[in-house]
Amino acid sequence: MFRTLGGGDLATSGTKATHPHAVTELCEDGSRLYATALRNGRILRSDVEAAPCLTEFALLHPDPDDAKWLRPVPPSVALARRLNPIEREITEQRRMSIALAEVFEPFMSLGAQDAAPTHSITVLEGLDRINAALDLATVQCRTEMLTVQPSGRRSPENRLLEALERDKPLIERGVRIRTLYQHTARYIPDRLAYMDQFTQGKVEYRTIDELVERLIVCDESVAFIPIRDDRQVALELRHPGLVRYLIKVFEFMWARAVPLQAGTPYEIDPDGITDIQHSIAKLLVEGHVDEAIARRLGMNVRTCRAHIAKLATALGSGSRAQLGYLIAQSGILDDDHSVPKNRDPS
C-alpha cells in the first residue's frame, strides 16, 4: 500500500484514492486547489473531490464552523510537519556515522602500506558517465594520450565533434597524441577532415589492417576499454600493472602500423592479391564469418564480400568451401603480410 511521507495510509475509512502519489509530487489538481484555498481562506469540500490527496497529506482540514467547507493549513506549518521526521532521521544517521568512525578509527593505520590501490577498476555504465570520466582524464592528462579507434566506418558527426572538443585542449597544452585507426579510415572524408584539424600539433596517426577494440590511455596512469559491443559500458582502469600491459599492447600494434602520410597500404602483390585481401584470407582460414571479418577490418559487409569475391577470382575458387582450401594450399599466408608496404622505417 502506498504511504504518505507522514506515515499514514493513503486509503482511509475503507476508501481508496484514485491517484496515489507522494507529497513531493503534488498533482496538478492538488496544486491548483491548494493555491485557491490559500487565496480564499477556505474551499468547498465538494470542490476538492478531484484531489483527495489534499486531505490525505493534511494540507486541508475541516472548517469547525461549517462542515461543507475545508480550511488550508499554512504552507509553513505543512512544511514543518514534513521536515521534522526527516531531520530526526538525519540526526540519527549522523550519530551512527560518528559511532562507526570511532569503532573503525583504530584499524585505519593497520596494513595501510600493503593495501591494494583503491578504485583500480571502475565500471562506467551509460554514455554520460563514460564521457564524464573521459573528460576528467583529458583535463588531467599532461604528457601523452594513446588511442585505438577501431572501425573506419563513418562515425556520426556529433561523435567526431565530441572527440574534437576533447582533443583540441590537449594539443593546445602540448600533450602528445598517438592514434591507431584501421586502413579503411584513409578513405573516409569526415575522418580525414578530423585528422587534418591537428596537423600542426604533436599528433601522430597510423593505420593497421586489423584492430580488435577501442582503447584510450592517459599519462600511463588511466586506461579506458569498452566491455560491451554497444559501448554503453566501459572499464576505467587505474591499476598500474594493467595500464602498463595495455601500453605494451599499443606499442606492439604501433610498431606494425603505417604512418598516415606514408601513402596507401593496399598495394597489389605479383600474385594479384592486395594486403587487405591477405588479411581477409587469414581471417577466413581462421573460420570467421563475413560480418566478423568486416567488423575487425573496419569496413562494411558489402565491401568485405567484394574483396572475398576478388580473392576467389584470383585463386580460381568456385565455392566458399573451396576458397578456404585454396587459400591454405596457395601459400599466400606463408609470407609475412602483417606489415604493410610503404612503411616508414622510423
Secondary structure, 3 states (H helix, E strand, C coil): CCECCCCCECCECCECCCCCCCHHHCCHHHHHHHHHHHHHCCEEHHHHCCCCHHHHCCCEEECCCCCCEEEECCHHHHHHHHHHHHHHHHHHHHHHHHHHHHHHHHHCCCCHHHCCCCCCEEEEECHHHHHHHHHHHHHHCCCEEEEEECCCCCCCHHHHHHHHHHHHHHHHCCCEEEEEEEHHHHHCHHHHHHHHCCCCCCEEEEEECCCCCCEEEECCCEEEEECCCCCCEEEEECCHHHHHHHHHHHHHHHHCCEEHHHCCCCCECCCCCEHHHHHHHHHHHCCCCHHHHHHHHCCCHHHHHHHHHHHHHHHCCCCHHHHHHHHHHHCCCCCCCCCCCCCCCC
